[in-house]
Amino acid sequence: MSYIMPLFLLLFVLIIHAVFYYHDKAVIYGAAGETAAVGAQNERKKDGGNDLEGFFRERVKGKLIYLRDAEVSIVKTSDEVTVSASAHRGMLRADACQKARIVRPEQKIRRMRWIM
């Protein structure tokens, strides 16, 4: 019995760490997706965009349980906004890459009027 109890405790600790890791991974993916969507919406507006890195950090702040040192890089092209985020703690690392296309439906609708 004395050799089984440490195995149960080890298994319990590993399960808790895995749950915290996957929770943080889901938070990072959600924040990256939301940041990409907001960046694509802001590109359509006339005034441009706001600080997307600050927006990502605001979404992640206080929600990560296990992982630390969240890093984000945002690349804007004429067609899409790409948000690459990562967080790590020790050897565990969670990476997320979310993309959102910049659509301009008003231009397509205006072109369709001329066709009809």
MOPAC internal coordinates of N, CA, C and O (Angstrom, degrees):
PM7 1SCF
backbone

  N    0.0000 0     0.00 0     0.00 0    0    0    0
  C    1.4508 1     0.00 0     0.00 0    1    0    0
  C    1.5277 1   111.14 1     0.00 0    2    1    0
  O    1.2310 1   120.55 1   148.53 1    3    2    1
  N    1.3077 1   116.54 1   -31.47 1    3    2    1
  C    1.4596 1   119.47 1  -176.63 1    5    3    2
  C    1.5292 1   112.22 1   -71.73 1    6    5    3
  O    1.2310 1   119.26 1   161.00 1    7    6    5
  N    1.2995 1   119.02 1   -19.00 1    7    6    5
  C    1.4587 1   120.81 1   177.76 1    9    7    6
  C    1.5312 1   111.86 1   -93.04 1   10    9    7
  O    1.2310 1   119.56 1   165.36 1   11   10    9
  N    1.3160 1   118.45 1   -14.64 1   11   10    9
  C    1.4656 1   121.35 1   179.84 1   13   11   10
  C    1.5253 1   111.41 1   -84.02 1   14   13   11
  O    1.2310 1   120.12 1   143.58 1   15   14   13
  N    1.3201 1   117.37 1   -36.42 1   15   14   13
  C    1.4642 1   120.94 1  -176.42 1   17   15   14
  C    1.5368 1   112.49 1   -60.64 1   18   17   15
  O    1.2310 1   118.26 1   134.57 1   19   18   17
  N    1.3242 1   120.91 1   -45.43 1   19   18   17
  C    1.4674 1   119.01 1   176.40 1   21   19   18
  C    1.5301 1   112.86 1   -61.52 1   22   21   19
  O    1.2310 1   120.06 1   147.17 1   23   22   21
  N    1.3117 1   117.48 1   -32.83 1   23   22   21
  C    1.4649 1   119.91 1   176.75 1   25   23   22
  C    1.5253 1   111.19 1   -66.37 1   26   25   23
  O    1.2310 1   120.35 1   139.29 1   27   26   25
  N    1.3231 1   116.93 1   -40.71 1   27   26   25
  C    1.4650 1   120.09 1   176.79 1   29   27   26
  C    1.5236 1   111.23 1   -64.10 1   30   29   27
  O    1.2310 1   120.53 1   137.80 1   31   30   29
  N    1.3141 1   116.60 1   -42.20 1   31   30   29
  C    1.4637 1   119.99 1   178.67 1   33   31   30
  C    1.5269 1   111.02 1   -65.10 1   34   33   31
  O    1.2310 1   120.37 1   138.81 1   35   34   33
  N    1.3196 1   116.89 1   -41.19 1   35   34   33
  C    1.4616 1   120.55 1   177.37 1   37   35   34
  C    1.5251 1   110.83 1   -62.85 1   38   37   35
  O    1.2310 1   120.58 1   136.39 1   39   38   37
  N    1.3111 1   116.49 1   -43.61 1   39   38   37
  C    1.4607 1   120.76 1   178.22 1   41   39   38
  C    1.5229 1   111.12 1   -62.67 1   42   41   39
  O    1.2310 1   120.21 1   138.52 1   43   42   41
  N    1.3173 1   117.20 1   -41.48 1   43   42   41
  C    1.4619 1   121.61 1   178.43 1   45   43   42
  C    1.5248 1   111.10 1   -62.36 1   46   45   43
  O    1.2310 1   120.27 1   134.50 1   47   46   45
  N    1.3194 1   117.09 1   -45.50 1   47   46   45
  C    1.4667 1   121.27 1   179.63 1   49   47   46
  C    1.5264 1   110.64 1   -64.33 1   50   49   47
  O    1.2310 1   119.75 1   138.64 1   51   50   49
  N    1.3150 1   118.08 1   -41.36 1   51   50   49
  C    1.4662 1   120.96 1   178.63 1   53   51   50
  C    1.5241 1   111.65 1   -64.42 1   54   53   51
  O    1.2310 1   120.21 1   140.94 1   55   54   53
  N    1.3153 1   117.20 1   -39.06 1   55   54   53
  C    1.4703 1   120.32 1   178.11 1   57   55   54
  C    1.5229 1   110.49 1   -65.55 1   58   57   55
  O    1.2310 1   119.89 1   137.60 1   59   58   57
  N    1.3219 1   117.81 1   -42.40 1   59   58   57
  C    1.4681 1   121.19 1   178.73 1   61   59   58
  C    1.5254 1   110.31 1   -62.83 1   62   61   59
  O    1.2310 1   119.81 1   136.36 1   63   62   61
  N    1.3188 1   117.97 1   -43.64 1   63   62   61
  C    1.4680 1   121.05 1   178.25 1   65   63   62
  C    1.5290 1   110.92 1   -63.19 1   66   65   63
  O    1.2310 1   119.88 1   139.88 1   67   66   65
  N    1.3120 1   117.83 1   -40.12 1   67   66   65
  C    1.4649 1   121.00 1   179.05 1   69   67   66
  C    1.5248 1   110.97 1   -65.60 1   70   69   67
  O    1.2310 1   120.08 1   138.86 1   71   70   69
  N    1.3135 1   117.45 1   -41.14 1   71   70   69
  C    1.4708 1   120.65 1   178.60 1   73   71   70
  C    1.5208 1   110.36 1   -63.87 1   74   73   71
  O    1.2310 1   120.00 1   135.14 1   75   74   73
  N    1.3243 1   117.61 1   -44.86 1   75   74   73
  C    1.4637 1   120.69 1   178.46 1   77   75   74
  C    1.5263 1   111.25 1   -63.50 1   78   77   75
  O    1.2310 1   119.94 1   140.14 1   79   78   77
  N    1.3252 1   117.72 1   -39.86 1   79   78   77
  C    1.4667 1   121.64 1   179.13 1   81   79   78
  C    1.5265 1   110.75 1   -61.99 1   82   81   79
  O    1.2310 1   120.19 1   131.46 1   83   82   81
  N    1.3242 1   117.24 1   -48.54 1   83   82   81
  C    1.4633 1   119.55 1  -178.52 1   85   83   82
  C    1.5238 1   112.01 1   -70.21 1   86   85   83
  O    1.2310 1   119.68 1   151.83 1   87   86   85
  N    1.3229 1   118.22 1   -28.17 1   87   86   85
  C    1.4603 1   120.54 1   173.22 1   89   87   86
  C    1.5238 1   109.84 1   -64.28 1   90   89   87
  O    1.2310 1   120.37 1   131.17 1   91   90   89
  N    1.3210 1   116.89 1   -48.83 1   91   90   89
  C    1.4588 1   120.64 1  -179.73 1   93   91   90
  C    1.5242 1   111.55 1   -64.20 1   94   93   91
  O    1.2310 1   120.36 1   143.75 1   95   94   93
  N    1.3148 1   116.92 1   -36.25 1   95   94   93
  C    1.4633 1   120.57 1   177.81 1   97   95   94
  C    1.5298 1   110.40 1   -63.70 1   98   97   95
  O    1.2310 1   120.09 1   138.90 1   99   98   97
  N    1.3187 1   117.44 1   -41.10 1   99   98   97
  C    1.4651 1   121.04 1   177.92 1  101   99   98
  C    1.5239 1   111.25 1   -66.14 1  102  101   99
  O    1.2310 1   120.02 1   141.91 1  103  102  101
  N    1.3225 1   117.56 1   -38.09 1  103  102  101
  C    1.4642 1   121.17 1   177.62 1  105  103  102
  C    1.5234 1   110.16 1   -63.89 1  106  105  103
  O    1.2310 1   120.16 1   136.64 1  107  106  105
  N    1.3284 1   117.30 1   -43.36 1  107  106  105
  C    1.4672 1   120.96 1  -179.18 1  109  107  106
  C    1.5262 1   110.57 1   -65.81 1  110  109  107
  O    1.2310 1   119.93 1   136.80 1  111  110  109
  N    1.3366 1   117.73 1   -43.20 1  111  110  109
  C    1.4618 1   120.54 1   177.94 1  113  111  110
  C    1.5246 1   111.22 1   -62.64 1  114  113  111
  O    1.2310 1   120.17 1   137.53 1  115  114  113
  N    1.3091 1   117.28 1   -42.47 1  115  114  113
  C    1.4617 1   120.49 1   179.87 1  117  115  114
  C    1.5151 1   112.38 1   -65.10 1  118  117  115
  O    1.2310 1   120.46 1   135.83 1  119  118  117
  N    1.3235 1   116.73 1   -44.17 1  119  118  117
  C    1.4573 1   120.57 1   179.58 1  121  119  118
  C    1.5254 1   111.14 1   -66.54 1  122  121  119
  O    1.2310 1   119.98 1   142.17 1  123  122  121
  N    1.3295 1   117.65 1   -37.83 1  123  122  121
  C    1.4662 1   120.58 1   178.29 1  125  123  122
  C    1.5262 1   110.65 1   -66.86 1  126  125  123
  O    1.2310 1   120.11 1   138.26 1  127  126  125
  N    1.3183 1   117.39 1   -41.74 1  127  126  125
  C    1.4647 1   120.36 1   177.90 1  129  127  126
  C    1.5119 1   112.24 1   -64.92 1  130  129  127
  O    1.2310 1   120.56 1   138.38 1  131  130  129
  N    1.3206 1   116.54 1   -41.62 1  131  130  129
  C    1.4574 1   119.93 1   178.98 1  133  131  130
  C    1.5247 1   111.21 1   -66.94 1  134  133  131
  O    1.2310 1   120.31 1   141.34 1  135  134  133
  N    1.3170 1   117.02 1   -38.66 1  135  134  133
  C    1.4650 1   120.71 1   177.82 1  137  135  134
  C    1.5237 1   110.93 1   -65.33 1  138  137  135
  O    1.2310 1   120.07 1   139.58 1  139  138  137
  N    1.3237 1   117.47 1   -40.42 1  139  138  137
  C    1.4660 1   120.47 1   178.06 1  141  139  138
  C    1.5244 1   110.77 1   -64.54 1  142  141  139
  O    1.2310 1   119.86 1   138.69 1  143  142  141
  N    1.3195 1   117.88 1   -41.31 1  143  142  141
  C    1.4625 1   120.95 1   179.74 1  145  143  142
  C    1.5237 1   111.36 1   -65.95 1  146  145  143
  O    1.2310 1   120.31 1   137.87 1  147  146  145
  N    1.3253 1   117.01 1   -42.13 1  147  146  145
  C    1.4672 1   120.37 1   178.46 1  149  147  146
  C    1.5228 1   110.22 1   -66.35 1  150  149  147
  O    1.2310 1   120.06 1   141.19 1  151  150  149
  N    1.3303 1   117.50 1   -38.81 1  151  150  149
  C    1.4620 1   120.39 1   177.66 1  153  151  150
  C    1.5164 1   112.25 1   -63.66 1  154  153  151
  O    1.2310 1   120.09 1   140.78 1  155  154  153
  N    1.3338 1   117.43 1   -39.22 1  155  154  153
  C    1.4649 1   120.81 1   177.98 1  157  155  154
  C    1.5215 1   110.91 1   -67.97 1  158  157  155
  O    1.2310 1   120.01 1   142.46 1  159  158  157
  N    1.3170 1   117.59 1   -37.54 1  159  158  157
  C    1.4636 1   120.25 1   177.91 1  161  159  158
  C    1.5180 1   111.20 1   -68.62 1  162  161  159
  O    1.2310 1   120.25 1   141.47 1  163  162  161
  N    1.3328 1   117.13 1   -38.53 1  163  162  161
  C    1.4610 1   120.09 1  -179.57 1  165  163  162
  C    1.5201 1   112.03 1   -69.63 1  166  165  163
  O    1.2310 1   119.47 1   152.35 1  167  166  165
  N    1.3182 1   118.62 1   -27.65 1  167  166  165
  C    1.4633 1   120.84 1   178.05 1  169  167  166
  C    1.5253 1   111.43 1   -67.38 1  170  169  167
  O    1.2310 1   120.41 1   152.40 1  171  170  169
  N    1.3127 1   116.82 1   -27.60 1  171  170  169
  C    1.4629 1   120.30 1   179.67 1  173  171  170
  C    1.5192 1   112.00 1   -75.27 1  174  173  171
  O    1.2310 1   120.08 1   155.75 1  175  174  173
  N    1.3129 1   117.46 1   -24.25 1  175  174  173
  C    1.4594 1   120.93 1  -177.37 1  177  175  174
  C    1.5214 1   110.23 1   -76.57 1  178  177  175
  O    1.2310 1   121.25 1   -22.23 1  179  178  177
  N    1.3018 1   115.21 1   157.77 1  179  178  177
  C    1.4667 1   120.73 1  -178.58 1  181  179  178
  C    1.5277 1   112.07 1   -70.66 1  182  181  179
  O    1.2310 1   120.09 1   142.94 1  183  182  181
  N    1.3363 1   117.43 1   -37.06 1  183  182  181
  C    1.4606 1   120.19 1  -174.16 1  185  183  182
  C    1.5219 1   113.56 1   -76.20 1  186  185  183
  O    1.2310 1   120.00 1   174.94 1  187  186  185
  N    1.3185 1   117.60 1    -5.06 1  187  186  185
  C    1.4629 1   119.99 1   178.55 1  189  187  186
  C    1.5082 1   111.11 1    95.04 1  190  189  187
  O    1.2310 1   120.28 1    42.79 1  191  190  189
  N    1.3100 1   117.07 1  -137.21 1  191  190  189
  C    1.4562 1   120.35 1  -176.09 1  193  191  190
  C    1.5146 1   111.68 1  -131.14 1  194  193  191
  O    1.2310 1   121.80 1     0.93 1  195  194  193
  N    1.2975 1   114.16 1  -179.07 1  195  194  193
  C    1.4495 1   120.55 1   176.02 1  197  195  194
  C    1.5263 1   108.91 1  -116.53 1  198  197  195
  O    1.2310 1   120.62 1    10.29 1  199  198  197
  N    1.2921 1   116.43 1  -169.71 1  199  198  197
  C    1.4633 1   121.77 1  -177.35 1  201  199  198
  C    1.5235 1   109.62 1   -75.62 1  202  201  199
  O    1.2310 1   120.32 1   -79.92 1  203  202  201
  N    1.3264 1   117.00 1   100.08 1  203  202  201
  C    1.4587 1   120.77 1  -177.55 1  205  203  202
  C    1.5268 1   111.92 1   -73.71 1  206  205  203
  O    1.2310 1   120.02 1   147.64 1  207  206  205
  N    1.3246 1   117.56 1   -32.36 1  207  206  205
  C    1.4630 1   119.19 1   177.03 1  209  207  206
  C    1.5237 1   110.51 1   -65.36 1  210  209  207
  O    1.2310 1   120.58 1   139.66 1  211  210  209
  N    1.3188 1   116.50 1   -40.34 1  211  210  209
  C    1.4634 1   120.47 1   175.75 1  213  211  210
  C    1.5188 1   111.58 1   -64.61 1  214  213  211
  O    1.2310 1   120.84 1   142.75 1  215  214  213
  N    1.3369 1   116.01 1   -37.25 1  215  214  213
  C    1.4645 1   120.41 1   177.50 1  217  215  214
  C    1.5258 1   110.55 1   -63.18 1  218  217  215
  O    1.2310 1   120.28 1   136.92 1  219  218  217
  N    1.3418 1   117.08 1   -43.08 1  219  218  217
  C    1.4666 1   120.96 1   178.12 1  221  219  218
  C    1.5246 1   110.94 1   -63.35 1  222  221  219
  O    1.2310 1   120.70 1   133.83 1  223  222  221
  N    1.3275 1   116.27 1   -46.17 1  223  222  221
  C    1.4648 1   119.26 1  -178.80 1  225  223  222
  C    1.5272 1   111.51 1   -63.71 1  226  225  223
  O    1.2310 1   120.64 1   145.51 1  227  226  225
  N    1.3332 1   116.37 1   -34.49 1  227  226  225
  C    1.4631 1   120.43 1   177.06 1  229  227  226
  C    1.5260 1   110.86 1   -65.06 1  230  229  227
  O    1.2310 1   120.29 1   141.65 1  231  230  229
  N    1.3297 1   117.05 1   -38.35 1  231  230  229
  C    1.4657 1   121.41 1   179.70 1  233  231  230
  C    1.5221 1   112.43 1   -70.79 1  234  233  231
  O    1.2310 1   120.35 1   149.06 1  235  234  233
  N    1.3252 1   116.94 1   -30.94 1  235  234  233
  C    1.4603 1   120.72 1  -176.08 1  237  235  234
  C    1.5335 1   111.77 1   -90.99 1  238  237  235
  O    1.2310 1   120.40 1   155.84 1  239  238  237
  N    1.3285 1   116.83 1   -24.16 1  239  238  237
  C    1.4624 1   121.36 1  -172.80 1  241  239  238
  C    1.5349 1   111.70 1   -57.81 1  242  241  239
  O    1.2310 1   120.92 1   -56.50 1  243  242  241
  N    1.3067 1   115.84 1   123.50 1  243  242  241
  C    1.4488 1   121.66 1   176.38 1  245  243  242
  C    1.5150 1   115.32 1    81.22 1  246  245  243
  O    1.2310 1   119.54 1  -178.98 1  247  246  245
  N    1.3303 1   118.48 1     1.02 1  247  246  245
  C    1.4612 1   120.87 1  -177.28 1  249  247  246
  C    1.5218 1   113.62 1  -106.09 1  250  249  247
  O    1.2310 1   120.14 1   162.08 1  251  250  249
  N    1.3140 1   117.33 1   -17.92 1  251  250  249
  C    1.4596 1   119.70 1   179.88 1  253  251  250
  C    1.5273 1   109.59 1   -80.40 1  254  253  251
  O    1.2310 1   120.74 1   -49.72 1  255  254  253
  N    1.3184 1   116.20 1   130.28 1  255  254  253
  C    1.4588 1   121.35 1  -177.99 1  257  255  254
  C    1.5256 1   110.99 1   -95.09 1  258  257  255
  O    1.2310 1   120.79 1   132.14 1  259  258  257
  N    1.3028 1   116.09 1   -47.86 1  259  258  257
  C    1.4659 1   120.51 1  -170.69 1  261  259  258
  C    1.5274 1   112.71 1  -107.17 1  262  261  259
  O    1.2310 1   119.77 1   134.64 1  263  262  261
  N    1.3032 1   118.05 1   -45.36 1  263  262  261
  C    1.4641 1   121.89 1  -175.14 1  265  263  262
  C    1.5230 1   110.63 1   -81.60 1  266  265  263
  O    1.2310 1   121.01 1   -27.85 1  267  266  265
  N    1.3076 1   115.68 1   152.15 1  267  266  265
  C    1.4580 1   122.28 1   179.01 1  269  267  266
  C    1.5263 1   108.73 1  -130.68 1  270  269  267
  O    1.2310 1   121.21 1    -3.00 1  271  270  269
  N    1.3151 1   115.29 1   177.00 1  271  270  269
  C    1.4642 1   123.15 1   174.79 1  273  271  270
  C    1.5249 1   111.65 1    56.16 1  274  273  271
  O    1.2310 1   120.45 1  -121.05 1  275  274  273
  N    1.3247 1   116.75 1    58.95 1  275  274  273
  C    1.4641 1   120.69 1   177.45 1  277  275  274
  C    1.5250 1   109.05 1   -72.97 1  278  277  275
  O    1.2310 1   120.98 1   -51.13 1  279  278  277
  N    1.3220 1   115.73 1   128.87 1  279  278  277
  C    1.4613 1   122.51 1   179.35 1  281  279  278
  C    1.5183 1   108.33 1  -120.65 1  282  281  279
  O    1.2310 1   120.64 1   -33.17 1  283  282  281
  N    1.3147 1   116.38 1   146.83 1  283  282  281
  C    1.4601 1   120.22 1  -179.19 1  285  283  282
  C    1.5259 1   109.03 1  -139.92 1  286  285  283
  O    1.2310 1   121.08 1   -36.90 1  287  286  285
  N    1.3310 1   115.54 1   143.10 1  287  286  285
  C    1.4585 1   121.39 1   171.88 1  289  287  286
  C    1.5203 1   107.52 1  -135.07 1  290  289  287
  O    1.2310 1   121.34 1   -44.04 1  291  290  289
  N    1.3146 1   115.04 1   135.96 1  291  290  289
  C    1.4607 1   121.43 1  -175.26 1  293  291  290
  C    1.5182 1   108.48 1  -122.09 1  294  293  291
  O    1.2310 1   121.11 1   -51.63 1  295  294  293
  N    1.3269 1   115.47 1   128.37 1  295  294  293
  C    1.4649 1   121.93 1   179.08 1  297  295  294
  C    1.5209 1   107.70 1  -120.28 1  298  297  295
  O    1.2310 1   121.28 1   -56.35 1  299  298  297
  N    1.3330 1   115.16 1   123.65 1  299  298  297
  C    1.4622 1   120.31 1   177.93 1  301  299  298
  C    1.5211 1   108.88 1  -109.68 1  302  301  299
  O    1.2310 1   120.91 1   -50.97 1  303  302  301
  N    1.3121 1   115.87 1   129.03 1  303  302  301
  C    1.4568 1   121.55 1   171.95 1  305  303  302
  C    1.5179 1   107.17 1  -119.37 1  306  305  303
  O    1.2310 1   120.79 1     2.86 1  307  306  305
  N    1.3194 1   116.09 1  -177.14 1  307  306  305
  C    1.4619 1   118.86 1  -179.67 1  309  307  306
  C    1.5235 1   111.87 1   -72.98 1  310  309  307
  O    1.2310 1   120.00 1   158.96 1  311  310  309
  N    1.3286 1   117.60 1   -21.04 1  311  310  309
  C    1.4636 1   121.06 1  -177.33 1  313  311  310
  C    1.5174 1   114.56 1  -103.53 1  314  313  311
  O    1.2310 1   119.78 1   151.10 1  315  314  313
  N    1.3365 1   118.02 1   -28.90 1  315  314  313
  C    1.4595 1   118.64 1  -173.60 1  317  315  314
  C    1.5223 1   111.80 1  -153.57 1  318  317  315
  O    1.2310 1   121.83 1   -16.08 1  319  318  317
  N    1.3171 1   114.10 1   163.92 1  319  318  317
  C    1.4592 1   122.92 1   174.21 1  321  319  318
  C    1.5230 1   106.76 1  -115.37 1  322  321  319
  O    1.2310 1   120.43 1   -53.70 1  323  322  321
  N    1.3265 1   116.78 1   126.30 1  323  322  321
  C    1.4598 1   121.83 1  -179.41 1  325  323  322
  C    1.5222 1   109.04 1  -115.21 1  326  325  323
  O    1.2310 1   120.99 1   -53.64 1  327  326  325
  N    1.3210 1   115.71 1   126.36 1  327  326  325
  C    1.4598 1   121.90 1   177.96 1  329  327  326
  C    1.5255 1   107.69 1  -114.56 1  330  329  327
  O    1.2310 1   120.88 1   -60.76 1  331  330  329
  N    1.3239 1   115.92 1   119.24 1  331  330  329
  C    1.4659 1   121.58 1   176.44 1  333  331  330
  C    1.5257 1   107.71 1  -112.76 1  334  333  331
  O    1.2310 1   120.95 1   -59.31 1  335  334  333
  N    1.3192 1   115.79 1   120.69 1  335  334  333
  C    1.4597 1   120.73 1  -177.90 1  337  335  334
  C    1.5208 1   109.49 1  -126.39 1  338  337  335
  O    1.2310 1   121.25 1   -29.99 1  339  338  337
  N    1.3058 1   115.21 1   150.01 1  339  338  337
  C    1.4623 1   119.84 1   176.79 1  341  339  338
  C    1.5225 1   108.93 1  -150.67 1  342  341  339
  O    1.2310 1   121.78 1   -27.93 1  343  342  341
  N    1.3088 1   114.20 1   152.07 1  343  342  341
  C    1.4619 1   121.62 1   174.37 1  345  343  342
  C    1.5209 1   106.96 1  -144.10 1  346  345  343
  O    1.2310 1   120.82 1   -30.91 1  347  346  345
  N    1.3081 1   116.03 1   149.09 1  347  346  345
  C    1.4634 1   118.16 1  -178.23 1  349  347  346
  C    1.5174 1   110.46 1  -146.93 1  350  349  347
  O    1.2310 1   122.38 1   -20.56 1  351  350  349
  N    1.2915 1   113.05 1   159.44 1  351  350  349
  C    1.4596 1   121.83 1   172.26 1  353  351  350
  C    1.5185 1   106.57 1  -152.38 1  354  353  351
  O    1.2310 1   121.30 1   -68.92 1  355  354  353
  N    1.2895 1   115.11 1   111.08 1  355  354  353
  C    1.4625 1   119.42 1  -176.79 1  357  355  354
  C    1.5160 1   110.15 1    66.36 1  358  357  355
  O    1.2310 1   120.92 1    54.70 1  359  358  357
  N    1.3163 1   115.84 1  -125.30 1  359  358  357
  C    1.4580 1   120.28 1  -179.61 1  361  359  358
  C    1.5268 1   112.58 1   -90.59 1  362  361  359
  O    1.2310 1   120.10 1   166.36 1  363  362  361
  N    1.3181 1   117.42 1   -13.64 1  363  362  361
  C    1.4619 1   120.25 1   179.03 1  365  363  362
  C    1.5166 1   109.84 1   -80.65 1  366  365  363
  O    1.2310 1   121.00 1   -43.58 1  367  366  365
  N    1.3185 1   115.69 1   136.42 1  367  366  365
  C    1.4602 1   121.05 1  -178.11 1  369  367  366
  C    1.5189 1   108.52 1  -143.81 1  370  369  367
  O    1.2310 1   120.97 1   -43.66 1  371  370  369
  N    1.3197 1   115.74 1   136.34 1  371  370  369
  C    1.4611 1   121.21 1   176.36 1  373  371  370
  C    1.5211 1   107.93 1  -120.53 1  374  373  371
  O    1.2310 1   120.69 1   -57.18 1  375  374  373
  N    1.3185 1   116.28 1   122.82 1  375  374  373
  C    1.4578 1   122.39 1   179.13 1  377  375  374
  C    1.5179 1   109.24 1  -115.64 1  378  377  375
  O    1.2310 1   121.08 1   -38.09 1  379  378  377
  N    1.3304 1   115.53 1   141.91 1  379  378  377
  C    1.4583 1   120.61 1   177.72 1  381  379  378
  C    1.5207 1   108.48 1  -136.97 1  382  381  379
  O    1.2310 1   120.84 1   -41.62 1  383  382  381
  N    1.3114 1   115.99 1   138.38 1  383  382  381
  C    1.4606 1   122.07 1   176.16 1  385  383  382
  C    1.5213 1   107.12 1  -133.58 1  386  385  383
  O    1.2310 1   120.53 1   -65.64 1  387  386  385
  N    1.3114 1   116.60 1   114.36 1  387  386  385
  C    1.4587 1   122.03 1  -179.04 1  389  387  386
  C    1.5239 1   108.69 1  -121.79 1  390  389  387
  O    1.2310 1   121.16 1   -40.57 1  391  390  389
  N    1.3206 1   115.38 1   139.43 1  391  390  389
  C    1.4612 1   121.17 1  -179.97 1  393  391  390
  C    1.5162 1   109.51 1  -123.94 1  394  393  391
  O    1.2310 1   121.32 1   -33.24 1  395  394  393
  N    1.3214 1   115.08 1   146.76 1  395  394  393
  C    1.4588 1   121.15 1   174.40 1  397  395  394
  C    1.5234 1   107.73 1  -136.39 1  398  397  395
  O    1.2310 1   121.16 1   -52.04 1  399  398  397
  N    1.3109 1   115.39 1   127.96 1  399  398  397
  C    1.4622 1   119.88 1   179.65 1  401  399  398
  C    1.5187 1   109.91 1   -76.66 1  402  401  399
  O    1.2310 1   121.23 1   -35.49 1  403  402  401
  N    1.3200 1   115.26 1   144.51 1  403  402  401
  C    1.4562 1   121.05 1   175.53 1  405  403  402
  C    1.5196 1   106.52 1   -92.59 1  406  405  403
  O    1.2310 1   121.16 1   -73.42 1  407  406  405
  N    1.3041 1   115.40 1   106.58 1  407  406  405
  C    1.4619 1   120.40 1  -179.51 1  409  407  406
  C    1.5188 1   108.44 1  -102.26 1  410  409  407
  O    1.2310 1   121.53 1   -34.77 1  411  410  409
  N    1.2919 1   114.67 1   145.23 1  411  410  409
  C    1.4628 1   121.13 1   178.11 1  413  411  410
  C    1.5294 1   108.21 1  -127.65 1  414  413  411
  O    1.2310 1   120.23 1  -101.11 1  415  414  413
  N    1.3313 1   117.16 1    78.89 1  415  414  413
  C    1.4643 1   119.53 1  -175.84 1  417  415  414
  C    1.5244 1   112.88 1   -67.68 1  418  417  415
  O    1.2310 1   120.20 1   153.47 1  419  418  417
  N    1.3306 1   117.23 1   -26.53 1  419  418  417
  C    1.4661 1   118.61 1  -179.25 1  421  419  418
  C    1.5243 1   111.27 1   -64.56 1  422  421  419
  O    1.2310 1   119.72 1   145.79 1  423  422  421
  N    1.3209 1   118.14 1   -34.21 1  423  422  421
  C    1.4632 1   120.03 1   177.84 1  425  423  422
  C    1.5245 1   110.91 1   -69.06 1  426  425  423
  O    1.2310 1   120.13 1   140.59 1  427  426  425
  N    1.3105 1   117.35 1   -39.41 1  427  426  425
  C    1.4632 1   120.66 1   179.26 1  429  427  426
  C    1.5265 1   110.76 1   -67.31 1  430  429  427
  O    1.2310 1   120.43 1   140.41 1  431  430  429
  N    1.3202 1   116.78 1   -39.59 1  431  430  429
  C    1.4682 1   120.17 1   178.98 1  433  431  430
  C    1.5183 1   110.06 1   -65.17 1  434  433  431
  O    1.2310 1   119.82 1   139.05 1  435  434  433
  N    1.3129 1   117.95 1   -40.95 1  435  434  433
  C    1.4678 1   120.48 1   178.72 1  437  435  434
  C    1.5238 1   111.08 1   -64.57 1  438  437  435
  O    1.2310 1   119.96 1   143.11 1  439  438  437
  N    1.3252 1   117.67 1   -36.89 1  439  438  437
  C    1.4607 1   120.28 1   176.86 1  441  439  438
  C    1.5183 1   111.18 1   -67.60 1  442  441  439
  O    1.2310 1   120.17 1   144.58 1  443  442  441
  N    1.3194 1   117.28 1   -35.42 1  443  442  441
  C    1.4644 1   120.70 1  -179.37 1  445  443  442
  C    1.5251 1   111.38 1   -67.36 1  446  445  443
  O    1.2310 1   119.38 1   149.62 1  447  446  445
  N    1.3204 1   118.78 1   -30.38 1  447  446  445
  C    1.4648 1   121.14 1   177.93 1  449  447  446
  C    1.5282 1   110.89 1   -62.72 1  450  449  447
  O    1.2310 1   120.81 1   141.71 1  451  450  449
  N    1.3183 1   116.05 1   -38.29 1  451  450  449
  C    1.4537 1   119.25 1  -179.14 1  453  451  450
  C    1.5254 1   111.31 1   -72.10 1  454  453  451
  O    1.2310 1   120.12 1   151.61 1  455  454  453
  N    1.3093 1   117.37 1   -28.39 1  455  454  453
  C    1.4611 1   120.71 1   179.77 1  457  455  454
  C    1.5162 1   110.37 1   -71.37 1  458  457  455
  O    1.2310 1   120.39 1   139.08 1  459  458  457
  N    1.3138 1   116.85 1   -40.92 1  459  458  457
  C    1.4677 1   120.88 1  -177.24 1  461  459  458
  C    1.4687 1   110.01 1   -74.71 1  462  461  459
  O    1.2310 1   120.10 1   180.00 1  463  462  461

